[in-house]
Amino acid sequence: MSENHEHFMALALEQARAEARRGGRPVCALIVRNGKIVGQGLNSVIADINPNAHAEINAIRNACAKLDTPDFHAVSLSGSTLYTTLEPCPMCFSTTILAAKIKRVVLGARHARVGRKDLGDYSVESFLAFIKHNDVEIVTGVREAECEELRLEWLQSLSDEQVRLELLRSRASHDQGGENTR
Ligand SMILES: [Zn+2]
């Protein structure tokens, strides 16, 4: 199983690196069920001008679009594993990953270790404890160093224009009562 985790996280990392080379945000999420990738997503917040378009949400939407039933709640993505190169934020984790009945979340970089300040003491574990929910397995430490490195490299490479866009988006997000999606 851990070999599978390494394999799928490596694929996610590959896509995240390719996205960074294209000038996008280096976050990729994959949904895997029965050993097969059934959904994938990149962060498209800027491209789609959509503060909700995080990689995890895009991956789940991509997988759900392929379900052959119109009843999302009847099938959902139960039994699936979500791989993500960056720890899911509270929005992705609470309203999408848990709602989609994802069984296991395998995450790479952690917010606390890449200097993210706007989420305070948030972690997926603290959030699960807060809502008293233990139906989802959390797997950490899979290619963690590479995921952290990619994140930190991207943060250091941000141009003035990117920073300007970040600030504009952050202000817009706060004005809407949303969260800073970086
Ligand atoms: Zn998110």
Residues whose N, C-alpha, C, O or C-beta is under 5 A from the ligand:
A	BS01	ZN	H54 P88 C89 C92
